[in-house]
Amino acid sequence: MAQSEPPFQLLDEAAIAAAELRRDPYDFSFVEQAIPLQYKQPVLADAPQIPDRGSYALPALRYGPQFGRVVQDLLSTRFRHLVEAKFDMDLSDCPPVVVMMGNTTGHYNEGYAHPDSKHKIVTVLVGFSPEWPYARGRLRVLRSADREDVAFEFAPEFGRMLMFRVCDHSWHGFLPQKGQRMSLQLCYVDSEWYVRREYWRHTLSAVAKSIPGLRQVIDWAPRKIG
């Protein structure tokens, strides 16, 4: 890590660096507490308010300074270097795109298994739910497109982090469960064009959700979590 890079404000660098890289069923790493619990209350108090289901482009959301410090850490060169070291790869030409999820409705079509877009190189998921007392709705690392074919799972609670190398079999998803399911997704992608497309797509979706008739259609339409 370059000495000129400022230290993290809130992320636990040692915990992220020490997290094991697992190879089965694809390359992924799980950090039990990437943000120390001592920051839980102030960060969640400053988190964006997302009343509806689905994912929202981070630049379109409002949030306070403590949550903003987490975002700054995640978008920093220092964090990118941690991810590069974890997966032994160069992400210097891969810009980040960040979206947030706030809630799930429990509809059957939420959380369906998918491997992520071919434009994504590495995906990082961070939980921000205050708690997740449900058996369903846990994010699952899958061996196939079957959501019951589970290799690993975790609750999307505050500070828990999953990062994985995207490939044609990086299947993941969750079983539908209604609840406040706050999570952040940061993806290193292959172009600035894809960043713009993703932010435009999520912004357009947010506008559609503000229209009652369209919102009902969107609620029952298939969606991706990554």
ChimeraX attribute file (.defattr): number of C-alpha atoms within 10 A of each C-alpha:
attribute: neighborCount
match mode: 1-to-1
recipient: residues
	/A:1	10
	/A:2	8
	/A:3	7
	/A:4	7
	/A:5	11
	/A:6	11
	/A:7	13
	/A:8	16
	/A:9	14
	/A:10	20
	/A:11	22
	/A:12	16
	/A:13	17
	/A:14	10
	/A:15	16
	/A:16	23
	/A:17	17
	/A:18	12
	/A:19	17
	/A:20	13
	/A:21	16
	/A:22	12
	/A:23	10
	/A:24	12
	/A:25	16
	/A:26	20
	/A:27	17
	/A:28	23
	/A:29	23
	/A:30	23
	/A:31	19
	/A:32	17
	/A:33	18
	/A:34	23
	/A:35	25
	/A:36	15
	/A:37	11
	/A:38	9
	/A:39	15
	/A:40	17
	/A:41	13
	/A:42	13
	/A:43	23
	/A:44	19
	/A:45	14
	/A:46	15
	/A:47	19
	/A:48	20
	/A:49	13
	/A:50	18
	/A:51	11
	/A:52	18
	/A:53	22
	/A:54	23
	/A:55	25
	/A:56	24
	/A:57	21
	/A:58	21
	/A:59	13
	/A:60	13
	/A:61	14
	/A:62	12
	/A:63	17
	/A:64	14
	/A:65	13
	/A:66	20
	/A:67	19
	/A:68	16
	/A:69	16
	/A:70	17
	/A:71	18
	/A:72	16
	/A:73	20
	/A:74	20
	/A:75	16
	/A:76	15
	/A:77	17
	/A:78	20
	/A:79	21
	/A:80	19
	/A:81	18
	/A:82	16
	/A:83	24
	/A:84	15
	/A:85	13
	/A:86	21
	/A:87	18
	/A:88	10
	/A:89	12
	/A:90	12
	/A:91	19
	/A:92	11
	/A:93	11
	/A:94	19
	/A:95	18
	/A:96	23
	/A:97	22
	/A:98	23
	/A:99	23
	/A:100	26
	/A:101	24
	/A:102	21
	/A:103	20
	/A:104	21
	/A:105	18
	/A:106	16
	/A:107	15
	/A:108	13
	/A:109	16
	/A:110	25
	/A:111	25
	/A:112	19
	/A:113	24
	/A:114	20
	/A:115	20
	/A:116	22
	/A:117	13
	/A:118	11
	/A:119	15
	/A:120	23
	/A:121	19
	/A:122	25
	/A:123	22
	/A:124	21
	/A:125	23
	/A:126	24
	/A:127	27
	/A:128	26
	/A:129	21
	/A:130	16
	/A:131	14
	/A:132	20
	/A:133	11
	/A:134	11
	/A:135	10
	/A:136	14
	/A:137	24
	/A:138	22
	/A:139	22
	/A:140	22
	/A:141	26
	/A:142	26
	/A:143	19
	/A:144	18
	/A:145	16
	/A:146	14
	/A:147	20
	/A:148	14
	/A:149	14
	/A:150	18
	/A:151	14
	/A:152	15
	/A:153	17
	/A:154	19
	/A:155	20
	/A:156	24
	/A:157	21
	/A:158	26
	/A:159	24
	/A:160	21
	/A:161	25
	/A:162	24
	/A:163	23
	/A:164	24
	/A:165	20
	/A:166	22
	/A:167	16
	/A:168	11
	/A:169	15
	/A:170	21
	/A:171	24
	/A:172	27
	/A:173	26
	/A:174	23
	/A:175	20
	/A:176	18
	/A:177	20
	/A:178	15
	/A:179	17
	/A:180	20
	/A:181	25
	/A:182	26
	/A:183	23
	/A:184	21
	/A:185	23
	/A:186	22
	/A:187	25
	/A:188	24
	/A:189	22
	/A:190	18
	/A:191	14
	/A:192	14
	/A:193	10
	/A:194	16
	/A:195	20
	/A:196	11
	/A:197	11
	/A:198	17
	/A:199	19
	/A:200	13
	/A:201	13
	/A:202	19
	/A:203	19
	/A:204	13
	/A:205	18
	/A:206	19
	/A:207	11
	/A:208	16
	/A:209	19
	/A:210	11
	/A:211	10
	/A:212	10
	/A:213	10
	/A:214	13
	/A:215	18
	/A:216	12
	/A:217	11
	/A:218	16
	/A:219	18
	/A:220	13
	/A:221	12
	/A:222	12
	/A:223	14
	/A:224	16
	/A:225	20
	/A:226	20
